[in-house]
Amino acid sequence: MTYELLLKAAETFGTPLYLYNSEKIEEKYNKLTTSFDSSTRFFYAAKALTNINIIKILHQLRAGLDCVSINEVLLGIKAGFTPTNILYTPNCVDFKEIEEAVALGVHLNIDNISFLEQFGNKYGSTYPVFIRINPHIFAGGNYKISTGHIDSKFGISIHQLRHIERIIKSTGLNVEGLHMHTGSEIKDPDVFLQGLEIMFEMSEHFPNIRFIDMGSGFKVPYADDDMETDVAELGKKVFLARDNFEKSTGKKIEIWFEPGKYVVSESGYFLVKSNVIKQTTATVFVGVNSGFNHLIRPMFYDSYHKIVNISNSDGPERIYTVVGNICETDTFAWDRKLNEVKEGDILAFYNAGAYGFEMSSNFNSRLKPAEVLYHNGEFHLIRKREVFEDLLKNQIEIT
């Protein structure tokens, strides 16, 4: 989006503000679907950004929906998804959520031996399930987003296959799919192929299997010189691997992926205002009207977000450290080159569509920002800015 449009959004709706571009979402999703053959399906990982308007866009693009809570499932159904186009992958939830998912009729993914046995004893072969496998592959751009290694809480270890087989034998459990997710920000497409080979091997133990879900983790470029997962190359390799498997086994398998960040990250901008320029003996700080209560990724994952002073994009470059207004060390960027910043200027954080608003909080009793969608050439307010009364509405004062 142009600086003029970003400034217009900030002027119209105020800051801090999350702004999304629907054209970019469509572009990224279409890039996936044209890179893979028709036997590969994509389920948008709702946890990246759950605003119902974003979920509706993905529904219109004919994506499936990957959910990690029962409320995400309910949002998906409200947005128009049929249960058969929703996969529910919970982790460490109450078994009642599993029962709710069954009542709703969605695809269900179970990631621990305990629940697999409970589910088999209750439902037998009447309700098919996916099993989430931990392949013991370390992958991802940060340890906190690597989910397939041996110490991860996610999935059932590949070495516990005999436990799974005993449960199937004793309960009649019907396994329709296998699932894995090794992590996020995966640069090397061959990591997915390594996982796929493991899944093909595992599938030989499940006669009713129809689906293999590879999760996602496609790399998104955050810095100007950053790389992106080559999905076209991956699409070709997945096709060849599946084709070889089907020819050698006679089984037909549908491959699923669950892109979240890849689809929405680059569509999003986070707009903030410079409150104060504070010079110390060592550093020049830009203090903005936000903090990690709105965008926690730089503090939580040490992640990089490109920042542009859109109020003075042609000004001379200076070195600044960009910080927030929270009573903690909430540093967005250390010693970053920015066009000269003055108090009142608007700064734009790029790649803020995924895990930005979604991970926001009311820390320090600060209010959450509004969300705006730029769609068909117009701005649409899709979430109102919080007001102080929102902080009080569910609190009960003792009188």
C-alpha positions in Angstrom: 0.0 0.0 0.0 1.2 3.6 -0.7 2.3 5.9 2.1 -0.6 8.2 1.1 -3.1 5.4 1.8 -1.4 4.5 5.1 -1.5 8.1 6.2 -5.1 8.4 5.2 -6.0 5.4 7.3 -4.1 6.8 10.3 -5.8 10.2 9.9 -9.3 8.6 9.5 -9.2 6.0 12.2 -6.5 7.2 14.6 -3.5 5.3 16.0 -2.4 2.8 17.0 -4.1 0.9 14.2 -4.0 -2.4 12.5 -4.6 -2.2 8.7 -5.0 -5.1 6.3 -5.1 -5.3 2.5 -7.5 -7.9 1.1 -5.8 -7.9 -2.3 -2.5 -9.1 -0.7 -4.3 -11.9 1.1 -5.9 -13.1 -2.1 -2.5 -12.8 -4.0 -0.7 -14.9 -1.4 -3.4 -17.6 -1.3 -3.6 -17.8 -5.1 0.2 -18.2 -5.2 -0.2 -21.3 -3.1 -3.1 -22.9 -5.1 -1.3 -22.3 -8.4 2.0 -23.8 -7.1 0.4 -27.2 -6.2 -1.8 -29.6 -8.0 -5.5 -30.1 -7.3 -4.8 -33.0 -4.9 -3.3 -30.5 -2.4 -5.6 -28.5 -0.1 -5.0 -25.5 2.0 -6.5 -24.9 5.4 -6.0 -21.3 6.7 -4.5 -21.4 10.2 -7.0 -19.1 11.9 -4.8 -18.5 14.9 -2.7 -16.1 12.8 -5.6 -13.6 12.5 -9.1 -14.5 13.5 -11.1 -11.4 12.7 -14.2 -12.8 11.1 -13.9 -10.6 8.1 -10.5 -12.1 7.3 -11.9 -15.6 7.8 -14.7 -14.8 5.4 -12.2 -13.8 2.7 -10.5 -17.1 3.0 -13.9 -18.9 2.8 -14.6 -17.0 -0.4 -11.3 -18.1 -1.7 -12.4 -21.7 -1.0 -9.8 -22.5 1.6 -10.4 -24.8 4.4 -9.9 -23.7 8.0 -7.4 -25.0 10.6 -8.6 -24.3 14.2 -6.8 -24.8 17.5 -9.7 -23.8 19.9 -13.4 -24.6 19.9 -14.1 -20.9 19.6 -12.1 -20.7 16.4 -14.3 -23.6 15.1 -17.4 -21.6 16.0 -16.0 -18.5 14.3 -15.4 -20.5 11.2 -18.9 -21.9 11.1 -20.3 -18.4 11.7 -18.1 -17.2 8.8 -19.7 -19.8 6.4 -17.4 -22.8 6.6 -19.0 -26.2 6.6 -17.8 -28.6 9.3 -16.2 -30.9 6.7 -13.9 -28.0 5.7 -12.7 -27.4 9.2 -9.9 -29.3 11.0 -9.7 -28.9 14.7 -6.3 -29.5 16.3 -6.4 -28.9 20.0 -3.6 -29.2 22.5 -3.9 -29.8 26.2 -7.6 -29.0 26.3 -10.4 -30.4 28.4 -11.8 -33.6 26.8 -15.2 -31.7 26.7 -13.8 -29.6 23.8 -13.2 -32.9 21.9 -16.8 -33.9 22.5 -18.0 -30.4 21.3 -16.0 -30.8 18.1 -17.6 -34.2 17.5 -21.1 -32.7 18.0 -20.2 -30.0 15.5 -19.0 -32.6 12.9 -15.6 -31.2 12.1 -12.4 -33.1 11.3 -10.7 -33.9 14.6 -6.9 -34.1 15.2 -5.8 -35.8 18.4 -2.2 -35.3 19.7 -1.8 -37.5 22.8 -2.2 -41.1 23.8 -4.5 -40.4 26.7 -7.2 -38.7 24.6 -6.7 -41.1 21.8 -7.7 -44.0 24.1 -10.5 -42.1 25.7 -11.9 -41.2 22.3 -11.6 -44.7 21.0 -13.4 -46.1 24.0 -16.2 -43.6 23.6 -16.7 -43.4 19.9 -15.0 -46.6 18.5 -15.0 -46.5 14.7 -18.1 -44.3 14.4 -16.1 -41.0 14.2 -12.9 -40.8 12.1 -9.9 -38.9 13.5 -6.5 -37.6 12.5 -3.5 -38.3 14.7 -0.9 -35.6 15.2 2.6 -37.2 15.0 5.8 -35.7 16.4 8.4 -36.5 13.8 11.4 -35.4 15.9 12.5 -32.9 13.3 13.9 -29.7 14.6 12.9 -26.9 12.2 11.8 -23.3 12.3 13.3 -19.8 12.7 13.2 -19.7 16.5 13.1 -22.4 19.2 9.8 -21.0 20.5 8.2 -21.7 17.1 9.7 -25.1 16.6 7.1 -27.7 17.4 8.3 -31.0 15.9 11.4 -31.7 18.0 11.8 -34.4 20.7 11.1 -32.0 23.6 8.0 -30.4 22.1 4.6 -30.8 23.8 2.9 -31.3 20.4 2.0 -34.6 18.9 2.5 -38.3 19.6 6.1 -39.5 19.1 6.8 -41.6 16.0 8.3 -44.1 18.5 4.9 -44.6 20.2 3.4 -46.3 17.1 2.9 -49.5 19.0 0.8 -47.7 21.6 -1.4 -46.2 18.8 -1.8 -49.6 17.2 -2.9 -51.2 20.5 -5.5 -48.5 21.0 -6.8 -49.1 17.4 -7.0 -52.8 17.9 -8.8 -52.6 21.3 -11.3 -49.8 20.3 -11.7 -50.1 16.6 -10.6 -46.4 16.2 -10.9 -45.2 12.6 -7.9 -43.1 11.6 -8.6 -41.1 8.4 -5.5 -38.8 8.5 -2.1 -38.2 9.9 -0.8 -34.7 10.8 2.5 -33.1 11.6 3.8 -29.5 12.1 7.5 -29.0 12.6 7.6 -25.3 13.1 7.4 -21.8 11.5 9.7 -19.8 9.3 11.1 -22.9 7.5 13.4 -21.8 4.7 14.3 -25.1 3.2 11.5 -26.9 1.3 13.3 -30.2 1.8 12.3 -30.1 5.5 8.7 -30.7 4.3 9.8 -33.5 2.1 11.7 -35.1 5.0 8.5 -35.0 7.0 6.4 -36.2 4.2 8.5 -39.4 3.8 8.0 -40.1 7.5 4.3 -39.6 7.1 4.2 -42.0 4.1 6.0 -44.6 6.2 3.6 -44.1 9.1 0.5 -44.3 6.8 1.3 -47.9 5.9 0.1 -48.8 9.4 -3.4 -47.2 8.9 -5.5 -48.9 6.2 -8.3 -46.2 6.2 -6.0 -43.2 5.8 -7.1 -40.6 3.2 -5.3 -37.5 4.2 -1.8 -36.4 5.3 -1.6 -32.9 6.8 1.9 -31.3 6.8 1.0 -28.3 8.9 2.8 -25.3 7.5 5.6 -23.0 8.5 6.3 -21.4 5.1 8.9 -18.6 5.4 7.8 -15.0 5.0 10.3 -12.3 4.2 10.4 -9.7 6.9 13.5 -7.8 6.0 14.1 -6.4 2.4 16.9 -9.0 1.8 15.0 -11.9 3.5 14.1 -15.0 1.6 10.7 -16.7 1.2 9.8 -20.4 1.0 9.8 -21.3 -2.7 6.3 -22.8 -2.8 6.5 -23.5 -6.6 9.5 -25.7 -6.0 7.9 -27.3 -3.0 4.7 -27.9 -5.0 6.6 -29.9 -7.7 8.5 -31.9 -5.1 5.3 -32.8 -3.2 3.6 -33.9 -6.4 6.5 -36.2 -7.3 6.7 -37.7 -3.8 3.0 -38.3 -3.7 2.9 -39.7 -7.2 5.7 -42.2 -6.3 4.0 -43.2 -3.1 0.6 -43.8 -4.9 2.3 -45.8 -7.6 4.2 -48.0 -5.2 1.3 -48.6 -2.7 -1.9 -48.2 -4.8 -3.2 -45.7 -2.1 -4.7 -42.4 -3.0 -3.6 -39.7 -0.5 -4.7 -36.0 -0.3 -2.0 -33.7 1.0 -3.1 -30.8 3.2 -1.2 -27.7 4.4 -2.1 -25.1 7.0 -0.7 -21.7 6.0 -1.5 -18.8 8.4 1.4 -16.3 8.5 2.2 -16.9 4.8 -1.4 -15.9 3.8 -1.9 -12.8 6.0 1.4 -11.5 7.3 2.3 -9.3 4.4 -1.2 -7.9 4.1 -0.9 -6.1 7.5 0.5 -2.8 8.7 0.6 -1.5 12.2 0.4 2.3 12.4 1.7 4.2 15.5 2.4 7.8 16.4 5.7 9.1 17.7 4.9 10.5 21.2 8.3 11.7 22.1 11.9 11.9 20.9 14.1 11.2 23.9 17.9 11.6 23.7 20.1 10.0 26.4 23.8 9.9 26.7 24.0 6.8 24.4 20.7 6.5 22.5 18.0 8.5 20.7 14.6 6.9 21.5 11.4 7.2 19.5 8.7 6.6 22.1 5.4 5.6 20.3 1.8 5.3 21.4 1.9 1.5 21.6 3.9 -1.3 23.2 4.2 -5.1 23.4 0.6 -5.1 24.5 -0.2 -4.5 20.8 2.7 -6.1 19.0 4.6 -8.6 21.1 6.6 -10.5 18.4 9.8 -8.4 18.6 9.9 -8.9 22.4 8.7 -12.5 22.4 10.5 -13.9 19.4 13.2 -11.3 18.7 11.5 -10.8 15.4 12.3 -8.1 12.9 9.7 -5.8 11.5 10.5 -3.2 8.9 9.6 0.3 10.2 9.1 3.3 8.0 8.4 6.9 8.9 5.6 7.5 6.4 5.3 11.2 7.6 8.8 12.0 6.4 9.8 9.3 4.0 12.3 11.6 2.1 14.0 13.0 5.2 17.6 12.4 6.2 18.4 9.1 7.8 19.1 9.0 11.6 19.7 6.1 14.0 16.8 5.5 16.5 15.8 2.9 19.0 12.0 2.5 18.8 10.3 1.8 22.1 6.7 1.6 23.5 4.8 3.2 26.3 4.5 0.1 28.5 6.1 0.0 31.9 8.4 -2.8 30.8 11.4 -2.9 28.4 9.3 -3.0 25.2 11.8 -2.4 22.5 10.5 -2.8 18.9 13.9 -2.0 17.2 17.4 -1.2 18.4 19.6 1.3 16.5 17.4 1.3 13.4 17.9 3.7 10.5 14.8 5.8 9.9 14.1 8.9 8.0 14.2 11.7 10.6 11.4 11.3 13.1 9.6 14.2 14.8 7.1 14.1 17.6 3.7 13.4 16.0 5.0 11.5 13.0 3.3 8.3 11.9 5.4 5.1 11.8 4.3 2.0 9.8 5.4 -1.5 10.9 5.3 -3.9 8.0 4.3 -7.6 8.0 2.0 -7.1 10.9 -1.0 -9.1 9.6 -0.1 -12.3 11.5 0.2 -12.7 15.3 -0.1 -8.9 15.8 -3.6 -8.0 17.0 -4.1 -11.7 17.6 -1.6 -11.7 20.4 -2.5 -8.3 21.8 -3.5 -7.7 25.4 -4.7 -5.1 27.9 -1.4 -5.1 29.8 -1.1 -1.8 31.9 -4.8 -1.4 31.3 -4.0 -0.1 27.9 -6.8 -0.4 25.2 -6.6 -2.6 22.1 -6.4 -0.8 18.8 -9.0 -0.8 16.0 -8.7 -3.0 12.9 -9.4 -1.8 9.4 -9.6 -3.7 6.1 -8.8 -2.1 2.8 -11.1 -3.9 0.4 -12.2 -3.0 -3.1 -10.6 0.4 -2.9 -12.2 1.4 0.4 -11.4 1.4 4.1 -13.8 -0.7 6.3 -13.7 -0.6 10.1 -13.8 -4.3 11.1 -13.1 -4.0 14.8 -13.8 -0.9 16.9 -11.1 0.6 19.1 -11.5 -0.5 22.7 -12.8 2.1 25.2 -12.3 2.1 28.9 -15.7 0.7 29.6 -14.6 -2.5 27.7 -12.1 -3.2 30.4 -14.8 -3.0 33.1 -17.7 -4.9 31.4 -16.9 -8.4 32.7 -15.5 -7.2 36.1 -17.8 -7.4 39.1 -17.3 -4.8 41.8 -17.9 -5.9 45.4 -20.2 -3.4 47.1 
